[in-house]
Amino acid sequence: MAEKERHTICMVSDFFYPNVGGVESHIYQLSQCLIEQGHKVVVVTHAYGNRTGIRYLTNYLKVYYLPVATFYNGVALPTCITTLPLFRDIFVRESITIVHAHSAFSVLGQEAIMHSQTMGLQTVFTDHSLFGFADASSIITNKLLELSLANVNHVICVSNTSKENTVLRAGLQPSIVSVIPNAVDSSQFVPNPSARALGRITVVVMSRLVYRKGMNLLAAIIPAICTDHDNVDFLIGGDGPKRILLEEVREKHQLHGRVKLLGPVDHADVPNVLVQGDIFLNTSLTEAFCIAIVEAASCGLLVVSTRVGGVPEVLPDDMIRLAEPRVKSMVDGLHSAIELINLGKRPDPDDYHRRVAAMYQWKDIAARTETVYDIVTRDRELTFVDRLQRYCRGRPVGGIIYSCIVIIDFLLLCLLTFLRPTENIDLVPTFGNRLQDTTNKPTH
């Protein structure tokens, strides 16, 4: 049997620990599984407060926290080319051969794709979100994504709905787009019925408290449900600009004893919150996958969710109540779930846990991602002229502007190579990883 190919991978995103969310968890868990399989993985993100420089996480996962400025929603300030010296040093020092960027929102991810292609490295992009096509922000984001992915080797989407959305937004060939879902660490998300409040039904919400997550919808649902059901409480974890709206609703309807706002919750503490609930409520207005509902189901909760994006693909019908993203429809969906529990027909949490554990395993996700890496390593390297032609194809204005940026990026790389030749950059010895032999260095 042929020996399995080993890769040296750089995961890049603005979103990583200590920030908490689906993208952050995905990168961490995927990296851990790839390391277990013998690959070398490093993560690059921006600094978070005092967390700057190089840190090591479990299994010697090395994380570079770059000292770059951030602006809206913790995303790095776009500079296009000034991050090239940092990325070049990391890619060369770590002998990176594949750069894997995550999230269309991530500026660092988009810049890493451009720099790595200039250096002749293979690129993979995972899209974790859904975007529209009509509003101004979506149009701008889609145009930028279309340009940054014009020469990407492969794209991964977390659901079939997400794949359709990304193919249309970025003008991609479906043949280079794979669907690989999120997964859950079922050993952490385990049912604990003893943690539930006796005689009460607790509805748990774990989400960033922002408009996109349907917090306006939630603010209307809470008083309606509390009025109709005296035995129902809400436990809400997360933080964001819409928290003040929920606080106003709680104050207006005098629900201080029934609506508890936990604020930010560390990911390690999420299972301890979920097991206190009977029902998990997801009010998102757009979702590519929604890992939160998988984690909730793994803890034995019945899920009520908006019927948006890739959510209908995630769980079997008996584990989830889907409703339209409207107040009446969501209230009806919650009524149905509450009545089920009131009638003593509560689902078996252990059964839920076993089924979710079988459906979503990180080792399976890592194995499918390895297949993508094997494919891209066999792709031929595009010439610089080929890259420029792809940028300009069908994009007479944006393509020319982006090509000019790429040309400047290439000239800067030539200058950096002259001032500090690649052979003068020390390679990082492999440490604590099964991958003992470093692969070939980048050519620049």
N, C-alpha and C positions, 0 to 999 in steps of 0.2 A: 504494500500500500504506500502511495506517495506521501511524503511528509507534508503536513499542512503548512500552507504559506503563512508567514508571520508578517505583520505590518507595523509600521510606526505611525501613529495617528495623532493628529492635533485637533482636539475639539475646540471650537471657537464660538463664543456667544457673549453678549452683554449680560446674559441672565445665568447666574450660577450662585452657589452658596457663598456668603450667608443669606442671600436673597432666597426666598422660598416660592416655589411654583411648579407647574407641570414640566416646563422646559428644564429647569434646574434639576429636578428629580430624574428626568429622562437622561440627561447627560451624565449625571453621577452614576446611576445604576448601570447604564450601558457601558460606561468606562470600566466599572468594577468587573463586569462579566467578561469584557474583552481582555482585561489584564489576567483574569483567571484562565483564559484560553491561551495565554502566552504572548499576547500582543503588547507592544509598548504604547502607552497612552499618556498624553499630557493635555491639560486644559488651559485655555487662555481666555481671560475675561478682564474687565476693568477693576480698578481698586474699589473696595467698599470701605469707606471711612479709613481707619488705621490699618486695614488689611491690605497691605501693599507688598509687592515683591513676590517671592516664591514660598509657597506653603505645601506641605505634604498631608494628604488625607489617607484614609484607610487603604491598605495594600500598596502603599507608596505611590498613590496617584498624585502626580506633581501638578500644581496649579500656579500659573503665572498671573498675578494680579497687576495689570499694567497701570502705570500712573498717568492715565488719560482723563481729561475732563468729561463730565457727563452733563446732560441737560434733561429734557422731558422724559419722565417715567424711568429714570435711571439708565438711559441709553447713552452710549458714548457720543461725544460731539463729533459730527462728520468732518474729517479733514482730507479724506481721499488718499493722500500720499505721505503725510507726516508719520504715519504708523509703520511705514515700510522698514526703517532701520530696526525697529523693535521686532517685527515679525521675521525679518531676514535672520537676525541673530538667533531667534528661537528655533526657526526651521532648520538652520544649519547646525546649531549646537546639539539639537535633539535628533538629528538625522531623520527628519520628518519626510515621509513619502506621500501621505494622504492627509489633506486638510478637510475636516468635516465641520461645516458651519451649521448653526442651528438658529431658526426663527427669522422670518422676514422682517421683524421689528429690529433685529440686531444690526447696528451699524458696524460694529467690530467684525461680525460675521461676513458682511458684504465686502468690507475692505480686505479681509483675510483671503477671500476667494480671488479678488483681483491680484493681490500681491503674490499669492501662491501660483497662480497661472503664469504670471510674469517670470517666476522662478522655475517654471517647468514642472510643477508638482500636480498631482491628480487631486481633483476636488469633488466633494460630495456635499449636498445641501439637504437638510431636513426641514420641511415646512410644518410648523405646529399650529398654524392659524388659518382661518378663513377670512377672506376679504370680499367686499362688494365691488361693484364696477361703476357706480354712478357718482358717489360723493367725492369731493375734492381730494381728501386725504387718501382714499383708496386708489384714485386715478394716479396720483403722484407715486404712491408706494408700488403700485403694479408696474408702472413704467420703469422705475428703478430696479425692481426685481427682474423684469424682462431683460434689462441690459446686463445685470450682474450674473444672470444664469445663462447668458447666451452661449458661453463656452464651458459650462459645468459638465463634468463627466457623468454624474448621476444625481437624481433627486429622489428623496424618500418622503412620502406623505403618510400620515398616521391613520387615514381612513380613505375609503373609496370616494366619498364626497370631497374630501380634501384634495385627492388626486385630480378629480375633474376641475375643481376650482383653480388649482395651481397650474395645470396644463393650459387652461384658458387665459389666466392672468399673465403668465410668463411666456406664452406662445411656444411651449415645449413640445417635442415629439413624445407621445405617450410611451414609446418603447424605452426611454431612458428614465422613466418614473416608476418607482416601485411603491407598493403599499405595505408598510410594516407598522403595526399599531404600537401603542404604549403597552406597558405591563405594570404589574404590581408585585411588590415584595410581600407575598402572602404570609411569610413567617412573622412579619411585623403587624399586619392587619388581620387580627384574629378576634372572633366574637368573644364577648364577655357579658352575658346577660345579667350577671349580678351587679353590673355597674349602672343599670337602668333605674330610674326613680320609680318606686312602687306606686301604683295607682295613677300614674301620669303617663302621657304620651309625649315624647320629646322629639321635636323636629329639628334636625341639625342642618346648619348651613356652614360650609367651609369654602370661602371664596375671597378674592380681592374685592373690596367694596367699591366698585367702579361701575359706571353706566353700562359698559359692555357685558358685565356679569348680571345685568337685570336687577340692580338694586332698587330702581324705581318701581319695578314690578313687585319685588319683595315687600317694599314699604306699604303697598296697597293690600297685599295678601295677608300680612300679619294681623291687622285689626279685624278683617273679615273672618279669619279662622278662629281667633280668640273669642269673638262674639258668639260664634256658633258652637264652639266646643270648650266647655269649662275645664276639661282635663288635659288640654294641649298647651305645651310650653315650647319656646323657641330658644335654641342654643346656637349663637352665631359667632364663628371664628373668622378672623381676618381683619384687615385694615384698609383704609383708602378714603378718598374724598367724599364718598357717599355715606360714611359712617354717621355724619351729622344728621343726615336725613332719617336714618333709622332711630337715632336718639330722639329726634323731634317727634316721630311717630310714637315711640314708647312713652314720651312725656305727655303728648296730647291725649292718648287713650288710657293713661294710667296703667301701663303694663310692666312696671318695673319688676314685679315679682315673677313675671311670666316670659319676659324677653331678656336674655342675658347676652351681653356683648363682650366677648372674650378679648378682643383686640388681636394683635399679631400672635400667631401660634407657630412655634418651631415645628418643622416637619416631623421630628422625632416624637412630638407630643400629639400629633394629629390622631393616631389610633386611640389614644386615651380619651379624646373628645368624641370620636365617632361612636365608640362602644356605649356611650351614655344615651345614645339616641335610638329611636324606634323607626324613624323615617328620615331619609336624607332628601333635602330639597335643592335642586339645581335650577336657577332662574336665568341662566345665561341666554343672551340674545344671539350669540354666535359661538360655535364650538367646532373645532376640527375633530376632536375625540372626547375630551373630558375625562381625565384620569381620576378626578375626584369621585365620580359615581362608581368607578371600579373599586376604588379603595373602600367606599362605603358598603358596597355589596359584599366585599370580602369580609367586612366586619359584621355581616348579617343584617344590614338595614334594608328595608324596602325603599326603593328609589322613586321619587317623583321628579320629572324633568321636563323642561321645554323641548319640543320636537324641533330642534334646529341642527343644521350642519350634519356632522357624522354621529351625533348622539344615538339615533335609532339603530346604528350598526353595532353598538358597543355591548349591550346586554340582551339576554333573551326576554321575550314579552312578559313572562311571569315574574321577572325580577324588577320590572320598571313600569311606571305609569307615565305615559307620554301625553303632553298637553300642548296646545298652541301657546305661543308667548303673549298671552292676553290674561288679564286678571281673572275673569270669570272662568276661563278654561283651566287655569292653574288651580284656582280654588276648588273647582269640581274634582280635579285630579287628587288634591289633598284630601277632600271629603271622602273619596272612594278608599284611599289608603287608610285613613283614620277609622272608618267604619269596619274595614277588614280586621283591624286590630281589636276594636271594641267588641266584635263578634267572636273573638277568640280564635281567629284564623290567621294568626301571626305566622309568617314564613319561618321555616327551620333555619336558624342562622348557620349551623354547621354544614347544612346542605349547600347554602349559598357560598360559604367559604370554600368548600371542596370544588364546586363548579368553577368559581372564579380562578382558583389556583390552577386548575387544569387548562383554562382558556388563555390566561395571560401570564406567561413565565418569561422572566428576563433572559434566561439562558436561550430560550427559543428566539427571542428578539435579537439577541447578540449573534446567534448563528446565522440568521437571515441577513443581518448587517454585514457579517463576514463575507457572505456570498457577494454582496454588492462591492465590497472592497476588492475581492478577487477579480471581479469583472472590470473594474476601473483600472486596475494595475496592468491590464492587457490592452487598454486603449492606446492608440498611437498619440504621440505628443503633437499638438497643433503648432504650426509655424506662427511667428508673430504676425505675418501678413494674413494668414487664415483667421486668426483671432479678430483682427481689425475688420475683415470682410464680414464676419458673422455679426459684429456689433452694428454695422451699417446696413445690413440686409433688411430692407423694409422699414428702416428707421432713419430717414434722411436728416432729421435735426438732432434728436437725442443720440443717435448712433455716432454722429460726427463729434458731438461734445464729449461723449464718453470715450471715444477713441483718442481724442486729444489728451484726456486724463491718463489713459493707459500708456500713451507714448511718453508722457512726462514720467510716469511711474517706471517705465523701462529705462529711460535716460538716467533717472536717479539711481536705479539699481546698478547701472554701469558705473556711475560715479562711486557708489559705495564699494563696489567690487574692486575698483582701482585704488581707493583710499585704504580699504581694509580687505585684502584678498581672502577668499574663502579658506585657504590653507592656514591662515593666521588666526582663525576662529577655533578655539578649543572645543572638541567634542565632549559631550557629557557622558561619562561612563554609565553603563546600564546598572541600575541599583535596585535590588529587591524585586526584580521582574524576571519572569521565565525567559523573556527574549534576551538572550545573552549576546548575540552577534548583531551589531548595528548594521543597518542596511546602507546602501550607497548614499553618499551625501548629495544634496542638491548641487546643481551645476554652477550656481551663482553664489 
